[in-house]
Amino acid sequence: GTRYYRSPQKRDIENELIMHKFMVDNFDKWQQKGFIPSMTIEGGFNTNQLIRERGWKYWHQLFNIRQLFLLGSFIESIINHAKTPLEWSAGLLGVNKIADFNSKLCRWQLDDTHINANTFYNQALNPFFNFSVRTSPGTREHFYLNSNNKEMTSNRTVQLVDARTVDSQCDYWITDPPYADAVNYHELSEFFLAWDKKILEKEFKEWYTDSKRALAIKGKGKSFNE
């Protein structure tokens, strides 16, 4: 319950060197297997900030050595052990949540209950010089998701389709986003797609694995009005 500060000691530095050597030796192999991202960062309204301020060109550059090792180990475990679509989905959701709270875009949180704020504490991609890093125990609260749910007994269906092709009669319609391009979902989703891409291609072949930038809603001009 007491917070204290110290400089890195000999054992800390030795551990970092071990971690660094492991990732250098296994980086290419882990990318080929889909354990860590290999996608390039495509320029855009939000993503240009990463390129302009840090010179980052690939999504894996948003994570340091220890973060890559931790997240890559989770992906490796999912690939080796998940058997059903539910297990694949639960694993990916957990990894995405950890990535959100353990990247070089996470700032320190100045309270006694949270280590840091997540990457998307706002709808942007803001790099930090003094970013925070979570240990593996620190990811527990994010991998094990708690959801307040209740079974639905009525007819329901979930489809990934263009809203203009819907041919079902419904009592309620929920849409997102409702506000033009105030949030650039197509760009921000690539933060997660970079981690999910290989598993989605392997286990969810009916899904697309890019952000469909060409179809993104724009707040100006004719396309939004239509």
PEJOVEN-V122194 format. One line per field, one symbol per residue. ss: DSSP state (h for helix, s for strand, l for the rest). A space follows every 10 residues. Layout:
# PEJOVEN-V122194
ss->???
This chain:
# PEJOVEN-V122194
ss->lllllllllh hhhhhhhhhh hhhhhhhhhh hhhlllllls llllllhhhh hhhhlllshh hhllhhhhhh hhhhhhhhhh hlllhhhhhh hhhhhhhhhh hllllllsll lllllsllll llllllllll llllllhhhh hhhlllllll llllllllll llhhhlllll llllllllll llllhhhhlh hhhhhhhhhh hhhlllllll llhhhlllll lhhhhl
